[in-house]
Each structure stands twice: as structure tokens, then as C-alpha cells.
Amino acid sequence: MPRKGEVLGLRWDDVHLPERTLFVRATLSAIDNNQLLLTAPKTTGSRAWVALFSP
């Protein structure tokens, strides 16, 4: 399950709806609680494809 910052760091080209997958390549981080910055995911294992499930 992706972390909140990883979901907020997604771009449209990271989301592949026909394949029901998304690729986590960045995370949205707060610097000094007043500046937002896209950074690398927390761990190397976080940079991966995530399957989306439909109900």
C-alpha cells in the first residue's frame, strides 16, 4: 500500500488505468512545514508498480 506522500507525488503518466497499475517514482515532502518538494521515495522498494483493484 502506498504512503500518502507517494500518492500525492503521482503524475498522470504514472497511472495506467487500462492495466490497473500505477508506478510510484516520487513522493511529495514538506520541507520546514512550509515548502513542498517532490523527492525520491523513502525506500528503494517503494519505487515500484502498484496494482489497482476494482470493487
Secondary structure, 3 states (H helix, E strand, C coil): CCCHHHHHCCCHHHEECCCCEEECCCEEEEECCCEEEEECCCCHHHCCEEECCCC
